[in-house]
């Protein structure tokens, strides 16, 4: 965690993660400075001032992930929230934010954003329902678990972990369960 996305490729994630855990403090500090440059004083840097919206988005999302790996969970969530203001693809970032909040044992905070999310496609809809199921499970809301499970049952299940599918299907009333 975090996972690759249209904004941050698997290669970039791998490189950032490698730099983060490497023993070279100078390289880590350079990358940390570059990632957080836009958050400090954007007006002080020609690099940030000339950056396109896409560049700002990628840098902010990467800074969020970097903060997550640095165990600075509050900053990571806040940076992801800032990134959402830079893009029309808010759906994907809302899903990422919800995942971070769930991982941080703050699942209930993600409920409103997930419930208001208008998925752009069937995959985002499925991911939203999976996250809603996880939130409901963590707060003990059986009705929400059942509702999410019913929606998940009608969406593509191919790449979901088998254990999750089994758990979601157990939350369904017997007549609704998919064979």
PyMOL commands that place a pseudoatom at each C-alpha (Angstrom):
pseudoatom trace, name=CA, resn=UNK, resi=1, chain=A, elem=C, hetatm=0, pos=[0.000, 0.000, 0.000]
pseudoatom trace, name=CA, resn=UNK, resi=2, chain=A, elem=C, hetatm=0, pos=[-0.463, 2.484, -1.640]
pseudoatom trace, name=CA, resn=UNK, resi=3, chain=A, elem=C, hetatm=0, pos=[-1.229, 0.928, -4.998]
pseudoatom trace, name=CA, resn=UNK, resi=4, chain=A, elem=C, hetatm=0, pos=[-0.317, 2.159, -8.491]
pseudoatom trace, name=CA, resn=UNK, resi=5, chain=A, elem=C, hetatm=0, pos=[-2.843, 4.429, -10.157]
pseudoatom trace, name=CA, resn=UNK, resi=6, chain=A, elem=C, hetatm=0, pos=[-3.227, 6.486, -13.336]
pseudoatom trace, name=CA, resn=UNK, resi=7, chain=A, elem=C, hetatm=0, pos=[-1.227, 9.183, -11.507]
pseudoatom trace, name=CA, resn=UNK, resi=8, chain=A, elem=C, hetatm=0, pos=[1.573, 7.079, -10.033]
pseudoatom trace, name=CA, resn=UNK, resi=9, chain=A, elem=C, hetatm=0, pos=[2.877, 4.081, -11.983]
pseudoatom trace, name=CA, resn=UNK, resi=10, chain=A, elem=C, hetatm=0, pos=[4.149, 0.886, -10.417]
pseudoatom trace, name=CA, resn=UNK, resi=11, chain=A, elem=C, hetatm=0, pos=[7.674, 1.830, -11.580]
pseudoatom trace, name=CA, resn=UNK, resi=12, chain=A, elem=C, hetatm=0, pos=[7.511, 5.214, -9.843]
pseudoatom trace, name=CA, resn=UNK, resi=13, chain=A, elem=C, hetatm=0, pos=[6.119, 3.626, -6.679]
pseudoatom trace, name=CA, resn=UNK, resi=14, chain=A, elem=C, hetatm=0, pos=[8.887, 1.036, -6.704]
pseudoatom trace, name=CA, resn=UNK, resi=15, chain=A, elem=C, hetatm=0, pos=[11.562, 3.692, -7.190]
pseudoatom trace, name=CA, resn=UNK, resi=16, chain=A, elem=C, hetatm=0, pos=[10.175, 5.933, -4.430]
pseudoatom trace, name=CA, resn=UNK, resi=17, chain=A, elem=C, hetatm=0, pos=[9.807, 2.980, -2.053]
pseudoatom trace, name=CA, resn=UNK, resi=18, chain=A, elem=C, hetatm=0, pos=[13.380, 1.849, -2.786]
pseudoatom trace, name=CA, resn=UNK, resi=19, chain=A, elem=C, hetatm=0, pos=[14.748, 5.349, -2.154]
pseudoatom trace, name=CA, resn=UNK, resi=20, chain=A, elem=C, hetatm=0, pos=[12.672, 5.613, 1.029]
pseudoatom trace, name=CA, resn=UNK, resi=21, chain=A, elem=C, hetatm=0, pos=[14.143, 2.414, 2.509]
pseudoatom trace, name=CA, resn=UNK, resi=22, chain=A, elem=C, hetatm=0, pos=[17.687, 2.807, 1.125]
pseudoatom trace, name=CA, resn=UNK, resi=23, chain=A, elem=C, hetatm=0, pos=[20.475, 3.804, 3.435]
pseudoatom trace, name=CA, resn=UNK, resi=24, chain=A, elem=C, hetatm=0, pos=[21.459, 6.939, 1.476]
pseudoatom trace, name=CA, resn=UNK, resi=25, chain=A, elem=C, hetatm=0, pos=[20.252, 9.836, 3.633]
pseudoatom trace, name=CA, resn=UNK, resi=26, chain=A, elem=C, hetatm=0, pos=[21.321, 12.500, 1.099]
pseudoatom trace, name=CA, resn=UNK, resi=27, chain=A, elem=C, hetatm=0, pos=[19.188, 10.949, -1.644]
pseudoatom trace, name=CA, resn=UNK, resi=28, chain=A, elem=C, hetatm=0, pos=[16.218, 10.581, 0.719]
pseudoatom trace, name=CA, resn=UNK, resi=29, chain=A, elem=C, hetatm=0, pos=[16.476, 14.216, 1.779]
pseudoatom trace, name=CA, resn=UNK, resi=30, chain=A, elem=C, hetatm=0, pos=[16.689, 15.380, -1.846]
pseudoatom trace, name=CA, resn=UNK, resi=31, chain=A, elem=C, hetatm=0, pos=[13.579, 13.425, -2.834]
pseudoatom trace, name=CA, resn=UNK, resi=32, chain=A, elem=C, hetatm=0, pos=[11.770, 14.508, 0.318]
pseudoatom trace, name=CA, resn=UNK, resi=33, chain=A, elem=C, hetatm=0, pos=[12.558, 18.143, -0.481]
pseudoatom trace, name=CA, resn=UNK, resi=34, chain=A, elem=C, hetatm=0, pos=[11.396, 17.785, -4.093]
pseudoatom trace, name=CA, resn=UNK, resi=35, chain=A, elem=C, hetatm=0, pos=[8.141, 16.094, -3.101]
pseudoatom trace, name=CA, resn=UNK, resi=36, chain=A, elem=C, hetatm=0, pos=[7.268, 18.620, -0.413]
pseudoatom trace, name=CA, resn=UNK, resi=37, chain=A, elem=C, hetatm=0, pos=[8.459, 21.670, -2.338]
pseudoatom trace, name=CA, resn=UNK, resi=38, chain=A, elem=C, hetatm=0, pos=[4.970, 22.543, -3.490]
pseudoatom trace, name=CA, resn=UNK, resi=39, chain=A, elem=C, hetatm=0, pos=[3.603, 22.399, 0.064]
pseudoatom trace, name=CA, resn=UNK, resi=40, chain=A, elem=C, hetatm=0, pos=[6.178, 24.725, 1.653]
pseudoatom trace, name=CA, resn=UNK, resi=41, chain=A, elem=C, hetatm=0, pos=[6.163, 28.030, -0.244]
pseudoatom trace, name=CA, resn=UNK, resi=42, chain=A, elem=C, hetatm=0, pos=[4.922, 27.489, -3.790]
pseudoatom trace, name=CA, resn=UNK, resi=43, chain=A, elem=C, hetatm=0, pos=[5.643, 31.113, -4.729]
pseudoatom trace, name=CA, resn=UNK, resi=44, chain=A, elem=C, hetatm=0, pos=[9.329, 30.719, -3.823]
pseudoatom trace, name=CA, resn=UNK, resi=45, chain=A, elem=C, hetatm=0, pos=[10.046, 28.120, -6.474]
pseudoatom trace, name=CA, resn=UNK, resi=46, chain=A, elem=C, hetatm=0, pos=[10.092, 28.636, -10.251]
pseudoatom trace, name=CA, resn=UNK, resi=47, chain=A, elem=C, hetatm=0, pos=[9.900, 24.832, -10.549]
pseudoatom trace, name=CA, resn=UNK, resi=48, chain=A, elem=C, hetatm=0, pos=[6.528, 24.739, -8.771]
pseudoatom trace, name=CA, resn=UNK, resi=49, chain=A, elem=C, hetatm=0, pos=[5.216, 27.932, -10.367]
pseudoatom trace, name=CA, resn=UNK, resi=50, chain=A, elem=C, hetatm=0, pos=[5.794, 26.550, -13.884]
pseudoatom trace, name=CA, resn=UNK, resi=51, chain=A, elem=C, hetatm=0, pos=[4.489, 23.060, -13.136]
pseudoatom trace, name=CA, resn=UNK, resi=52, chain=A, elem=C, hetatm=0, pos=[1.371, 21.918, -14.956]
pseudoatom trace, name=CA, resn=UNK, resi=53, chain=A, elem=C, hetatm=0, pos=[-1.677, 20.737, -13.047]
pseudoatom trace, name=CA, resn=UNK, resi=54, chain=A, elem=C, hetatm=0, pos=[-0.708, 17.149, -13.906]
pseudoatom trace, name=CA, resn=UNK, resi=55, chain=A, elem=C, hetatm=0, pos=[2.823, 17.648, -12.535]
pseudoatom trace, name=CA, resn=UNK, resi=56, chain=A, elem=C, hetatm=0, pos=[1.460, 19.196, -9.346]
pseudoatom trace, name=CA, resn=UNK, resi=57, chain=A, elem=C, hetatm=0, pos=[-0.982, 16.325, -9.000]
pseudoatom trace, name=CA, resn=UNK, resi=58, chain=A, elem=C, hetatm=0, pos=[1.685, 13.635, -9.410]
pseudoatom trace, name=CA, resn=UNK, resi=59, chain=A, elem=C, hetatm=0, pos=[4.053, 15.415, -7.013]
pseudoatom trace, name=CA, resn=UNK, resi=60, chain=A, elem=C, hetatm=0, pos=[1.327, 15.842, -4.378]
pseudoatom trace, name=CA, resn=UNK, resi=61, chain=A, elem=C, hetatm=0, pos=[0.147, 12.217, -4.655]
pseudoatom trace, name=CA, resn=UNK, resi=62, chain=A, elem=C, hetatm=0, pos=[3.770, 11.006, -4.439]
pseudoatom trace, name=CA, resn=UNK, resi=63, chain=A, elem=C, hetatm=0, pos=[4.341, 13.251, -1.407]
pseudoatom trace, name=CA, resn=UNK, resi=64, chain=A, elem=C, hetatm=0, pos=[1.266, 11.702, 0.193]
pseudoatom trace, name=CA, resn=UNK, resi=65, chain=A, elem=C, hetatm=0, pos=[2.616, 8.186, -0.362]
pseudoatom trace, name=CA, resn=UNK, resi=66, chain=A, elem=C, hetatm=0, pos=[6.090, 9.233, 0.862]
pseudoatom trace, name=CA, resn=UNK, resi=67, chain=A, elem=C, hetatm=0, pos=[4.519, 10.598, 4.040]
pseudoatom trace, name=CA, resn=UNK, resi=68, chain=A, elem=C, hetatm=0, pos=[2.517, 7.385, 4.459]
pseudoatom trace, name=CA, resn=UNK, resi=69, chain=A, elem=C, hetatm=0, pos=[5.684, 5.287, 4.299]
pseudoatom trace, name=CA, resn=UNK, resi=70, chain=A, elem=C, hetatm=0, pos=[7.304, 7.700, 6.773]
pseudoatom trace, name=CA, resn=UNK, resi=71, chain=A, elem=C, hetatm=0, pos=[4.503, 6.852, 9.224]
pseudoatom trace, name=CA, resn=UNK, resi=72, chain=A, elem=C, hetatm=0, pos=[3.195, 10.437, 8.993]
pseudoatom trace, name=CA, resn=UNK, resi=73, chain=A, elem=C, hetatm=0, pos=[-0.374, 9.299, 8.331]
pseudoatom trace, name=CA, resn=UNK, resi=74, chain=A, elem=C, hetatm=0, pos=[-2.046, 12.647, 9.070]
pseudoatom trace, name=CA, resn=UNK, resi=75, chain=A, elem=C, hetatm=0, pos=[0.117, 14.462, 6.529]
pseudoatom trace, name=CA, resn=UNK, resi=76, chain=A, elem=C, hetatm=0, pos=[-0.439, 11.672, 3.982]
pseudoatom trace, name=CA, resn=UNK, resi=77, chain=A, elem=C, hetatm=0, pos=[-4.221, 11.982, 4.217]
pseudoatom trace, name=CA, resn=UNK, resi=78, chain=A, elem=C, hetatm=0, pos=[-4.061, 15.798, 4.089]
pseudoatom trace, name=CA, resn=UNK, resi=79, chain=A, elem=C, hetatm=0, pos=[-1.830, 15.748, 0.983]
pseudoatom trace, name=CA, resn=UNK, resi=80, chain=A, elem=C, hetatm=0, pos=[-4.209, 13.353, -0.753]
pseudoatom trace, name=CA, resn=UNK, resi=81, chain=A, elem=C, hetatm=0, pos=[-7.062, 15.718, 0.078]
pseudoatom trace, name=CA, resn=UNK, resi=82, chain=A, elem=C, hetatm=0, pos=[-5.053, 18.572, -1.464]
pseudoatom trace, name=CA, resn=UNK, resi=83, chain=A, elem=C, hetatm=0, pos=[-4.478, 16.479, -4.588]
pseudoatom trace, name=CA, resn=UNK, resi=84, chain=A, elem=C, hetatm=0, pos=[-8.229, 16.030, -5.002]
pseudoatom trace, name=CA, resn=UNK, resi=85, chain=A, elem=C, hetatm=0, pos=[-8.555, 19.784, -5.504]
pseudoatom trace, name=CA, resn=UNK, resi=86, chain=A, elem=C, hetatm=0, pos=[-6.135, 19.591, -8.444]
pseudoatom trace, name=CA, resn=UNK, resi=87, chain=A, elem=C, hetatm=0, pos=[-8.056, 17.154, -10.606]
pseudoatom trace, name=CA, resn=UNK, resi=88, chain=A, elem=C, hetatm=0, pos=[-11.405, 16.255, -12.059]
pseudoatom trace, name=CA, resn=UNK, resi=89, chain=A, elem=C, hetatm=0, pos=[-10.624, 12.601, -11.351]
pseudoatom trace, name=CA, resn=UNK, resi=90, chain=A, elem=C, hetatm=0, pos=[-11.657, 13.025, -7.735]
pseudoatom trace, name=CA, resn=UNK, resi=91, chain=A, elem=C, hetatm=0, pos=[-13.202, 9.554, -7.662]
pseudoatom trace, name=CA, resn=UNK, resi=92, chain=A, elem=C, hetatm=0, pos=[-9.906, 7.676, -7.715]
pseudoatom trace, name=CA, resn=UNK, resi=93, chain=A, elem=C, hetatm=0, pos=[-8.332, 9.929, -5.112]
pseudoatom trace, name=CA, resn=UNK, resi=94, chain=A, elem=C, hetatm=0, pos=[-11.417, 9.632, -2.899]
pseudoatom trace, name=CA, resn=UNK, resi=95, chain=A, elem=C, hetatm=0, pos=[-10.984, 5.846, -3.043]
pseudoatom trace, name=CA, resn=UNK, resi=96, chain=A, elem=C, hetatm=0, pos=[-7.276, 6.221, -2.141]
pseudoatom trace, name=CA, resn=UNK, resi=97, chain=A, elem=C, hetatm=0, pos=[-8.111, 8.525, 0.772]
pseudoatom trace, name=CA, resn=UNK, resi=98, chain=A, elem=C, hetatm=0, pos=[-10.710, 6.061, 2.058]
pseudoatom trace, name=CA, resn=UNK, resi=99, chain=A, elem=C, hetatm=0, pos=[-8.147, 3.245, 1.883]
pseudoatom trace, name=CA, resn=UNK, resi=100, chain=A, elem=C, hetatm=0, pos=[-5.662, 5.322, 3.881]
pseudoatom trace, name=CA, resn=UNK, resi=101, chain=A, elem=C, hetatm=0, pos=[-8.264, 6.149, 6.517]
pseudoatom trace, name=CA, resn=UNK, resi=102, chain=A, elem=C, hetatm=0, pos=[-9.302, 2.490, 6.800]
pseudoatom trace, name=CA, resn=UNK, resi=103, chain=A, elem=C, hetatm=0, pos=[-5.643, 1.420, 7.139]
pseudoatom trace, name=CA, resn=UNK, resi=104, chain=A, elem=C, hetatm=0, pos=[-5.209, 4.112, 9.832]
pseudoatom trace, name=CA, resn=UNK, resi=105, chain=A, elem=C, hetatm=0, pos=[-8.092, 2.684, 11.885]
pseudoatom trace, name=CA, resn=UNK, resi=106, chain=A, elem=C, hetatm=0, pos=[-10.200, 5.757, 11.014]
pseudoatom trace, name=CA, resn=UNK, resi=107, chain=A, elem=C, hetatm=0, pos=[-12.692, 4.028, 8.726]
pseudoatom trace, name=CA, resn=UNK, resi=108, chain=A, elem=C, hetatm=0, pos=[-15.716, 5.994, 9.912]
pseudoatom trace, name=CA, resn=UNK, resi=109, chain=A, elem=C, hetatm=0, pos=[-14.150, 9.226, 8.560]
pseudoatom trace, name=CA, resn=UNK, resi=110, chain=A, elem=C, hetatm=0, pos=[-14.273, 7.818, 5.024]
pseudoatom trace, name=CA, resn=UNK, resi=111, chain=A, elem=C, hetatm=0, pos=[-17.973, 6.920, 5.080]
pseudoatom trace, name=CA, resn=UNK, resi=112, chain=A, elem=C, hetatm=0, pos=[-19.395, 10.264, 3.890]
pseudoatom trace, name=CA, resn=UNK, resi=113, chain=A, elem=C, hetatm=0, pos=[-16.944, 10.614, 1.004]
pseudoatom trace, name=CA, resn=UNK, resi=114, chain=A, elem=C, hetatm=0, pos=[-17.555, 7.050, -0.148]
pseudoatom trace, name=CA, resn=UNK, resi=115, chain=A, elem=C, hetatm=0, pos=[-21.337, 7.362, 0.072]
pseudoatom trace, name=CA, resn=UNK, resi=116, chain=A, elem=C, hetatm=0, pos=[-21.279, 10.591, -1.976]
pseudoatom trace, name=CA, resn=UNK, resi=117, chain=A, elem=C, hetatm=0, pos=[-18.814, 9.268, -4.555]
pseudoatom trace, name=CA, resn=UNK, resi=118, chain=A, elem=C, hetatm=0, pos=[-20.176, 9.031, -8.110]
pseudoatom trace, name=CA, resn=UNK, resi=119, chain=A, elem=C, hetatm=0, pos=[-18.055, 6.294, -9.720]
pseudoatom trace, name=CA, resn=UNK, resi=120, chain=A, elem=C, hetatm=0, pos=[-16.847, 6.954, -13.267]
pseudoatom trace, name=CA, resn=UNK, resi=121, chain=A, elem=C, hetatm=0, pos=[-16.980, 3.270, -14.225]
pseudoatom trace, name=CA, resn=UNK, resi=122, chain=A, elem=C, hetatm=0, pos=[-17.941, -0.201, -12.996]
pseudoatom trace, name=CA, resn=UNK, resi=123, chain=A, elem=C, hetatm=0, pos=[-14.471, -0.779, -11.498]
pseudoatom trace, name=CA, resn=UNK, resi=124, chain=A, elem=C, hetatm=0, pos=[-14.672, 2.342, -9.359]
pseudoatom trace, name=CA, resn=UNK, resi=125, chain=A, elem=C, hetatm=0, pos=[-18.182, 1.334, -8.335]
pseudoatom trace, name=CA, resn=UNK, resi=126, chain=A, elem=C, hetatm=0, pos=[-16.902, -2.084, -7.281]
pseudoatom trace, name=CA, resn=UNK, resi=127, chain=A, elem=C, hetatm=0, pos=[-13.953, -0.535, -5.382]
pseudoatom trace, name=CA, resn=UNK, resi=128, chain=A, elem=C, hetatm=0, pos=[-16.307, 1.907, -3.628]
pseudoatom trace, name=CA, resn=UNK, resi=129, chain=A, elem=C, hetatm=0, pos=[-18.579, -0.933, -2.515]
pseudoatom trace, name=CA, resn=UNK, resi=130, chain=A, elem=C, hetatm=0, pos=[-15.611, -2.995, -1.318]
pseudoatom trace, name=CA, resn=UNK, resi=131, chain=A, elem=C, hetatm=0, pos=[-14.435, -0.039, 0.771]
pseudoatom trace, name=CA, resn=UNK, resi=132, chain=A, elem=C, hetatm=0, pos=[-17.970, 0.598, 2.055]
pseudoatom trace, name=CA, resn=UNK, resi=133, chain=A, elem=C, hetatm=0, pos=[-18.127, -3.066, 3.076]
pseudoatom trace, name=CA, resn=UNK, resi=134, chain=A, elem=C, hetatm=0, pos=[-14.800, -2.714, 4.937]
pseudoatom trace, name=CA, resn=UNK, resi=135, chain=A, elem=C, hetatm=0, pos=[-15.955, 0.484, 6.672]
pseudoatom trace, name=CA, resn=UNK, resi=136, chain=A, elem=C, hetatm=0, pos=[-19.256, -1.115, 7.668]
pseudoatom trace, name=CA, resn=UNK, resi=137, chain=A, elem=C, hetatm=0, pos=[-17.435, -4.170, 9.009]
pseudoatom trace, name=CA, resn=UNK, resi=138, chain=A, elem=C, hetatm=0, pos=[-15.079, -2.010, 11.080]
pseudoatom trace, name=CA, resn=UNK, resi=139, chain=A, elem=C, hetatm=0, pos=[-17.913, 0.021, 12.628]
pseudoatom trace, name=CA, resn=UNK, resi=140, chain=A, elem=C, hetatm=0, pos=[-20.230, -2.975, 13.055]
pseudoatom trace, name=CA, resn=UNK, resi=141, chain=A, elem=C, hetatm=0, pos=[-22.974, -1.816, 10.672]
pseudoatom trace, name=CA, resn=UNK, resi=142, chain=A, elem=C, hetatm=0, pos=[-24.492, -5.114, 9.456]
pseudoatom trace, name=CA, resn=UNK, resi=143, chain=A, elem=C, hetatm=0, pos=[-27.119, -3.371, 7.290]
pseudoatom trace, name=CA, resn=UNK, resi=144, chain=A, elem=C, hetatm=0, pos=[-24.413, -1.427, 5.397]
pseudoatom trace, name=CA, resn=UNK, resi=145, chain=A, elem=C, hetatm=0, pos=[-22.344, -4.622, 5.053]
pseudoatom trace, name=CA, resn=UNK, resi=146, chain=A, elem=C, hetatm=0, pos=[-25.352, -6.400, 3.557]
pseudoatom trace, name=CA, resn=UNK, resi=147, chain=A, elem=C, hetatm=0, pos=[-26.096, -3.489, 1.206]
pseudoatom trace, name=CA, resn=UNK, resi=148, chain=A, elem=C, hetatm=0, pos=[-22.494, -3.325, -0.041]
pseudoatom trace, name=CA, resn=UNK, resi=149, chain=A, elem=C, hetatm=0, pos=[-22.325, -7.123, -0.416]
pseudoatom trace, name=CA, resn=UNK, resi=150, chain=A, elem=C, hetatm=0, pos=[-25.503, -7.116, -2.527]
pseudoatom trace, name=CA, resn=UNK, resi=151, chain=A, elem=C, hetatm=0, pos=[-23.993, -4.513, -4.864]
pseudoatom trace, name=CA, resn=UNK, resi=152, chain=A, elem=C, hetatm=0, pos=[-20.624, -6.294, -4.990]
pseudoatom trace, name=CA, resn=UNK, resi=153, chain=A, elem=C, hetatm=0, pos=[-22.366, -9.542, -5.972]
pseudoatom trace, name=CA, resn=UNK, resi=154, chain=A, elem=C, hetatm=0, pos=[-23.546, -7.861, -9.181]
pseudoatom trace, name=CA, resn=UNK, resi=155, chain=A, elem=C, hetatm=0, pos=[-20.159, -6.378, -10.116]
pseudoatom trace, name=CA, resn=UNK, resi=156, chain=A, elem=C, hetatm=0, pos=[-16.992, -7.974, -11.576]
pseudoatom trace, name=CA, resn=UNK, resi=157, chain=A, elem=C, hetatm=0, pos=[-15.310, -10.146, -8.947]
pseudoatom trace, name=CA, resn=UNK, resi=158, chain=A, elem=C, hetatm=0, pos=[-12.420, -11.574, -10.980]
pseudoatom trace, name=CA, resn=UNK, resi=159, chain=A, elem=C, hetatm=0, pos=[-9.500, -9.770, -9.346]
pseudoatom trace, name=CA, resn=UNK, resi=160, chain=A, elem=C, hetatm=0, pos=[-10.832, -9.580, -5.780]
pseudoatom trace, name=CA, resn=UNK, resi=161, chain=A, elem=C, hetatm=0, pos=[-9.154, -11.846, -3.204]
pseudoatom trace, name=CA, resn=UNK, resi=162, chain=A, elem=C, hetatm=0, pos=[-11.139, -15.049, -2.681]
pseudoatom trace, name=CA, resn=UNK, resi=163, chain=A, elem=C, hetatm=0, pos=[-11.246, -14.525, 1.089]
pseudoatom trace, name=CA, resn=UNK, resi=164, chain=A, elem=C, hetatm=0, pos=[-12.894, -11.129, 0.637]
pseudoatom trace, name=CA, resn=UNK, resi=165, chain=A, elem=C, hetatm=0, pos=[-15.489, -12.483, -1.823]
pseudoatom trace, name=CA, resn=UNK, resi=166, chain=A, elem=C, hetatm=0, pos=[-16.340, -15.318, 0.579]
pseudoatom trace, name=CA, resn=UNK, resi=167, chain=A, elem=C, hetatm=0, pos=[-16.718, -12.888, 3.499]
pseudoatom trace, name=CA, resn=UNK, resi=168, chain=A, elem=C, hetatm=0, pos=[-18.885, -10.517, 1.455]
pseudoatom trace, name=CA, resn=UNK, resi=169, chain=A, elem=C, hetatm=0, pos=[-21.086, -13.352, 0.238]
pseudoatom trace, name=CA, resn=UNK, resi=170, chain=A, elem=C, hetatm=0, pos=[-21.562, -14.566, 3.830]
pseudoatom trace, name=CA, resn=UNK, resi=171, chain=A, elem=C, hetatm=0, pos=[-22.979, -11.135, 4.676]
pseudoatom trace, name=CA, resn=UNK, resi=172, chain=A, elem=C, hetatm=0, pos=[-25.756, -11.631, 2.106]
pseudoatom trace, name=CA, resn=UNK, resi=173, chain=A, elem=C, hetatm=0, pos=[-29.116, -13.109, 2.981]
pseudoatom trace, name=CA, resn=UNK, resi=174, chain=A, elem=C, hetatm=0, pos=[-29.226, -16.691, 1.646]
pseudoatom trace, name=CA, resn=UNK, resi=175, chain=A, elem=C, hetatm=0, pos=[-31.592, -15.847, -1.232]
pseudoatom trace, name=CA, resn=UNK, resi=176, chain=A, elem=C, hetatm=0, pos=[-29.260, -13.116, -2.546]
pseudoatom trace, name=CA, resn=UNK, resi=177, chain=A, elem=C, hetatm=0, pos=[-26.003, -15.076, -2.476]
pseudoatom trace, name=CA, resn=UNK, resi=178, chain=A, elem=C, hetatm=0, pos=[-24.368, -15.688, -5.817]
pseudoatom trace, name=CA, resn=UNK, resi=179, chain=A, elem=C, hetatm=0, pos=[-23.652, -19.392, -6.553]
for i in range(1, 179): cmd.bond("trace and resi %d" % i, "trace and resi %d" % (i + 1))
show_as sticks, trace
zoom trace
